[in-house]
Amino acid sequence: MLRPYGLDLAEDRLTEGQSYGEMAGALLAQEMAAQDPVDLLVFAFAVPDVAPWRATACYLSHLCPGQPFAFAVCDQGVVAPFTALRLIREYASTGGCRRALLVVAEQAAMPYRQAGTAPAATPASHAVVALLFDQGGRPPRSVSGHLERVRLHAGVTEPQACRLVRDAVADMPGMATTVVGTGLAGAELTVGLPGRVVVAPPGQPSTGVWWELAAGLPGPVLLADYDPGLGHLGLAVIEIPGD
């Protein structure tokens, strides 16, 4: 599969990778077995899978209650999950999608060099995060909240991205929590932002902000991540009530 692209296989690293089907499949088996059927599953990733012969989104649909319609979002760097959220909202607006599952995953071992002009950053460790969205209003077993809005900005520089994040924080009611992804962690953005600022763990470019959200932050929560290679900024506001 690599030969037509002029890429060499590092056979000694084949056993270091962790396929997305195995990682996310284990999570779904643990968390979704007793859940109601899901209508839509969107799988978001930036680093290629070590098992490229598998259609992972379809495989995860087979493991998910209801075997939902499923597809993947990739080639958008760290903003792929934000695009996935926008797509989930569009499907939900049709009335035919009551429950949707967003799965974000990244794996840390590539047995070959990534092709393309803006290869994804290699994570420090394997990670997967899943968020369940339900229009019925029943909170899941863990963190509950309400997706307020999602914004995507393309072709922006780091200073422009920082300014857009500051504007988004200023538009939020009350004292917000801002979760900054690794793409903005080195910027001066975190200095002077009102409210609480949480920087996603280093080395987890795709799952970092979503991992922090799953920990149960006080709301409203602004998620912000920037891909410097692509110049894409993703923003999402989730209202988490109570403590």
SULDAPE-V125576 format. One line per field, one symbol per residue. ss: DSSP state (~ for helix, > for strand, _ for the rest). phi: phi as a letter, one per 40 degrees, with the letter a starting at -180 (. if undefined). burial: I if it has 16 or more other C-alpha atoms within 10 Angstrom, else O. Layout:
# SULDAPE-V125576
ss = ???
phi = ???
burial = ???
This chain:
# SULDAPE-V125576
ss = __~~~_____~~~~~~___~~~~~~~~~~~~________>>>>>>__________~~~~~~~~_____>>>>>___~~~~~~~~~~~~~~~~~_____>>>>>>>>____________________>>>>>>>>___________>>>>>>>>____~~~~~~~~~~~~~______>>>>_______~~~_____>>>>________~~~~~~~______>>>>>>>____>>>>>>>>____
phi = .cdcbgbcccccbdcccbccccccccccccbbdcccdbcabbbbabcdccbccbccdcccdcccdgfcdaabbafbgccdccccccccccccccgbbcbbbbbbaabbbbcaccchcbccccccacaabbbbbbccgccccbcbabccabbbbbgbccdccccccccccccccgccbbbbcccbcccccccgccgcbbccdcgbcccdcccccccgccccbbcbabbcccgbbbbabbcbcgc
burial = OOOOOOOOOOOOOOOOIIIIIOIIIOIIOOOIOOOOIIIIIIIIIIIIIIOOOOOIIIIIIOIIIOIIIIIIIIIIIIIIIIIIIIOIIOIIOOOOIIIIIIIIIIIIIIIOOOOOOOIIIIIOOIIIIIIIIIOOOOOOOOOIIIOOOIOOOOOIIIOOIIOIIIOIIOOOOOOIIIIIIIIIIOOOIIOOIOOOIIIIIOOIIIIIIIIIIOOOIIIIIIIIIIIIOIIIIIIIIIIIOOO
